[in-house]
Amino acid sequence: MGASSATNTGQWQDNFQIVIAGSNVYQATEPAAIDGFSGPVNFGTSTINAPSGYMGVQTFPQSQPYDPSVCAAACNAKTAFDIQQGLPSMSNPDLCEFFVAYILYENGNNGVFTCTYYTSSWDSSYATNNGQYDGQGNHYTIGYSHAYAKNGAPINGQTNTCGARGDVNESRRGLLHAFGNAATIDACRQNCAADQNCLSYVYSPTNDDGYCITFSGVTTKSSYTPEANGQWYFYDKACSS
């Protein structure tokens, strides 16, 4: 919302002109925190210009108020869908790790709530997109821009590992829990998602007809060795979203 939106200068009533001598626009300084995400980070009148990991933009009708929790729900839904459908592949689905919520203006007016989604979080050095012109000369600008990242999201173009094949040494530091006897990948995923100490998990469909191990600690990935013919599949916690 800017000065160009302030077009109401007054009106006439019964031969008297009522004028507005001064007015102020008040807007919340920061939107609310969202469970499962860090942030918000205030990008002001800019949004992310990311070199990779862009998952799309969603623009809402003017009837939709500014509400980053709407973006968060859509981000989680994107992750769930890509995991379920195996997009772009079952072994490495795209995960929505980061979004920016802002108001998009056309020629300074008609602000609409907008969300953009990414597979990695991006710091403020990438917040260089201040808007653009279309082919008809309309100028699109950005306001009230705030970013949120999934807890544990990779940073600046890195990616989480989801389903990389290899072998595991469960004696390494960080073992949290192991269970077998026809355990399923869904049970493994849910077990990690429910445990705040879980940072990653491995799953084998062949050991005991299904075996799961969850890990914590900074040496999580040292328990896993990538190997093309390994019997285990490695997942970062983000894959459990």
Residue pairs with C-beta under 8 A, 6 or more apart in sequence:
1 25
1 27
1 103
1 111
1 143
1 144
2 105
2 108
2 143
4 107
4 108
4 109
5 105
5 108
5 109
5 111
6 23
6 25
8 20
9 19
9 20
10 17
10 18
10 19
10 20
11 17
11 18
12 18
27 144
30 40
30 42
30 146
31 40
31 66
31 67
31 68
31 101
31 146
32 68
32 69
33 39
33 40
34 68
34 69
34 72
34 148
36 72
36 76
36 150
36 151
36 241
37 72
37 148
37 149
37 150
37 151
38 148
38 149
38 150
38 151
38 153
39 146
39 147
39 148
39 149
40 68
40 101
40 146
40 147
40 148
41 124
41 146
41 147
41 148
42 145
42 146
43 100
43 102
43 124
43 127
43 145
43 146
43 147
44 145
45 130
45 141
45 142
45 143
45 145
46 127
46 128
46 129
46 130
46 142
46 145
47 100
47 102
47 116
47 127
47 129
47 142
47 145
48 100
48 116
48 118
48 122
48 126
48 127
48 129
48 147
49 126
49 127
49 128
49 129
50 118
50 120
50 122
50 126
50 157
51 157
52 119
52 120
52 157
53 118
53 119
53 120
53 157
53 159
54 116
54 117
54 118
55 78
55 94
55 96
55 117
55 118
55 119
56 116
56 117
57 114
57 115
57 116
57 117
58 71
58 74
58 114
58 115
58 116
58 117
59 104
59 112
59 113
59 114
60 70
60 112
60 113
60 114
61 112
62 110
62 111
62 112
64 70
64 112
64 113
65 113
66 101
66 103
66 113
66 144
67 101
67 113
68 99
68 101
68 115
68 146
68 148
70 101
70 113
70 115
71 99
71 100
71 101
71 115
71 117
71 148
72 99
72 148
74 96
74 99
74 115
74 117
75 96
75 98
75 99
75 115
75 117
75 150
76 96
76 241
78 94
78 96
78 117
79 93
79 94
79 95
79 96
79 241
80 241
81 87
82 93
82 94
82 95
82 96
83 93
83 95
83 162
83 239
83 241
85 93
86 93
87 93
87 94
88 94
90 163
91 162
91 163
91 164
91 165
91 233
92 162
92 163
92 164
93 162
93 163
93 239
94 119
95 119
95 150
95 160
95 162
95 238
95 239
95 241
96 117
96 118
96 119
96 150
97 118
97 119
97 120
97 121
97 149
97 150
97 153
97 154
97 160
97 238
98 117
98 118
98 119
98 120
98 121
98 122
98 147
98 148
98 149
98 150
98 153
99 115
99 116
99 117
99 118
99 147
99 148
100 115
100 116
100 145
100 146
100 147
101 113
101 114
101 115
101 145
101 146
101 147
101 148
102 114
102 142
102 143
102 144
102 145
102 146
103 111
103 112
103 113
103 114
103 142
103 143
103 144
103 145
104 111
104 112
104 113
104 114
104 140
104 141
104 142
105 111
105 140
105 141
105 142
105 143
106 138
106 139
106 140
107 138
107 139
108 139
108 141
111 143
119 154
119 159
120 153
120 154
120 155
120 156
120 157
120 158
120 159
121 147
121 149
121 150
121 153
121 154
121 155
121 156
122 147
122 155
122 156
122 157
123 155
123 156
126 156
127 145
127 147
129 142
130 141
130 142
131 139
131 140
131 141
131 142
132 139
132 140
133 139
133 140
134 140
150 238
150 241
152 160
152 199
152 236
152 237
152 238
153 160
153 238
154 160
154 238
160 236
160 238
160 239
161 200
161 221
161 234
161 235
161 236
161 239
162 235
162 236
162 238
162 239
163 233
163 234
163 235
163 239
164 226
164 233
164 234
165 226
165 227
165 228
165 229
165 230
165 232
165 233
165 234
166 224
166 225
166 226
166 227
166 230
166 232
166 233
166 234
167 224
167 225
167 227
167 230
167 231
167 232
168 202
168 213
168 223
168 224
168 225
168 232
168 234
169 223
169 224
169 225
170 178
170 213
170 223
172 219
172 222
172 223
173 217
173 219
173 222
173 223
174 199
174 215
174 216
174 217
174 218
174 219
174 220
174 222
174 223
175 213
175 215
175 223
176 195
176 197
176 198
176 213
176 214
176 215
176 216
177 191
177 195
177 212
177 213
177 214
178 211
178 212
178 213
178 214
179 187
179 191
179 211
179 212
180 207
180 208
180 209
180 210
180 211
180 212
181 208
181 209
181 210
182 208
182 209
182 210
183 203
183 208
183 210
183 211
183 212
184 210
185 203
185 205
185 210
185 212
185 233
187 212
188 201
188 203
188 212
188 214
188 235
189 201
189 235
189 239
189 240
190 240
191 198
191 201
191 212
191 214
192 198
192 200
192 201
192 214
192 235
192 237
192 240
193 237
193 240
193 241
195 214
197 216
198 214
198 215
198 216
198 237
199 215
199 216
199 217
199 220
199 236
199 237
200 214
200 215
200 220
200 221
200 224
200 234
200 235
200 236
200 237
201 212
201 213
201 214
201 215
201 234
201 235
201 237
201 240
202 212
202 213
202 215
202 223
202 224
202 232
202 233
202 234
202 235
203 210
203 211
203 212
203 232
203 233
203 235
204 210
204 211
204 212
204 231
204 232
204 233
206 231
207 231
213 223
215 223
221 234
224 232
224 234
226 234
